[in-house]
Amino acid sequence: MSSAVAAVAGVAIMFVSSHTLTPADNAEFLSFWAGLFFICGLLGGVQTEATRAVSEMSRDSVSRSGARVTSAAMIVGGAAGAILLVLSPLLATVVFKRDGWIAVACLTVTALTFPLHSALSGVLQGLRQWDRFGQLVSLEATLRLAGVAVAGGLGAALGGIEAACLTSLLAWVLMLLASRRARVALRVRTSLTLSVLLANVGHTLLSAASSAALVVGFPILLKLTTSTQDYALTAPLLLAVSLTRAPIMIPLQAFQGVAIAHIARNPDAGWRALSKPLMWVSLIGALGTALAWFIGPSIILLFGPAYIVTPLVVSALTLAAVLMAILTLLGTVVVSLGHHAAFSRGWLAATIVCIGVLLLPLETDLRTVLSLTVGPLCGAVIHALSLRPPRRNG
C-alpha cells in the first residue's frame, strides 16, 4: 500500500508541475527532481546496509554491543552536505541554471538530513516493523505532494515548486514524535564496529549512487550530455522515462527491504527467494511493453498537448524499465548475501555503460533508449555471474 501511495504521489507531482510550469521550466524542474531523488537514492545506501546489518544481527542473536546505524548516518550526512557545499557554485551555474541557488540549497538540506530518514527506514525493515516502515514511506510521499500541491495552487514559480519538495523531510521527525517504537528502533545497535559499518555503508553508497544515477538521476545525465537547446525540448521524453518506470520500480524498491531482511536471515535461500519475483517482473514487463505501444502516448498526452512521444519510444522505455528492475532484483540478492564488492561492480558498470552510450553522436531519443537498455543489461550480467557457485577442484 505504501509503495502505491508513493507511486501515485510521484505521478501527481509531475502532473502539477506540467500544468503549473512551462515545458522549458518543467524540464528544469524534472532535472531538479532527478537531482533530489539522486541524493535520496544515494543516501538510501544507509537504509540498505541498516536493513542487512540489523537482520543479520537478529539472525545470529549476537549482543547489541556494536555501532548504532544513526552514528554512521550522521557521519554520512555531514560528509554529503559538505560535498554539496563545495560543489554548490558549479551546480548552481552549470547544472541548475534557473533558480540554481534555490535548487542547490534544497539539495544540501536534503543531504544533511535524509541519512537519518534512511537509517530509521532500514532499522524498521531489519526489525520487521513493516507497519511503521509503510507509514514512514506513505508519510514522506504525502508530505511532498501536499507541499507541491499548495505551491502549485498558489501559482508558485520554479523555485517555489522546488522548495515545496522539502516538506517530505519532516516525515522521519514526525514519526519519531508519534511512535515510541520508532524512537526505540533508532537507538538499536548492530554487531559491527563503526569502522566496519562505515566500510559496508561505503560500498552500498557507491552502488546506490550508480543505481540512483540510472533510476532517478537520468535527466541530469542527459542534461550534461545534451546541448541546452535540445535539452529544453526533452520534457516529454523525460516524463515518459519517469512514467514507464514508476509502476514497476517504486513497488520494487519497497520490496527490496523485505527481500534483504529475508535473505540476510536465510542466506541459503538467496537465489531461490527471488526466482518468482524475477519471473513475474519479466512476464508483467513483457505485457507492459506491448501495452505501452498502444496506450502509452495517450497517457502522456494527459499531462498536456505539448507532451508528444511516439509509441516506439514509450514501448522501448518500458522494456528498459524491466531490465532496470531485473538489475535491481539481482543486486538485492548479491548485497543480501554480503557480496558488497560485486554489488558495487554491477551498478558501477551499468552506469559507466549508460554514460558511454549517452556520449554517442545519436539523436536524443535513440541515445536515451539505448543507454537505459544496454547499461542495466551489462550490470545484470555482472550480478548474475557473481551468484554462480564456486567451482570445485578435482
Secondary structure as GFF3:
##gff-version 3
##sequence-region A 1 394
A	DSSP	alpha_helix	2	20	.	.	.	ID=ss1
A	DSSP	alpha_helix	23	60	.	.	.	ID=ss2
A	DSSP	alpha_helix	69	90	.	.	.	ID=ss3
A	DSSP	pi_helix	91	95	.	.	.	ID=ss4
A	DSSP	alpha_helix	100	126	.	.	.	ID=ss5
A	DSSP	alpha_helix	130	153	.	.	.	ID=ss6
A	DSSP	alpha_helix	158	164	.	.	.	ID=ss7
A	DSSP	three_ten_helix	165	170	.	.	.	ID=ss8
A	DSSP	alpha_helix	171	178	.	.	.	ID=ss9
A	DSSP	alpha_helix	180	186	.	.	.	ID=ss10
A	DSSP	alpha_helix	194	215	.	.	.	ID=ss11
A	DSSP	alpha_helix	218	224	.	.	.	ID=ss12
A	DSSP	alpha_helix	228	231	.	.	.	ID=ss13
A	DSSP	alpha_helix	235	265	.	.	.	ID=ss14
A	DSSP	three_ten_helix	267	269	.	.	.	ID=ss15
A	DSSP	alpha_helix	270	273	.	.	.	ID=ss16
A	DSSP	alpha_helix	275	301	.	.	.	ID=ss17
A	DSSP	alpha_helix	311	336	.	.	.	ID=ss18
A	DSSP	alpha_helix	340	358	.	.	.	ID=ss19
A	DSSP	alpha_helix	364	386	.	.	.	ID=ss20
###
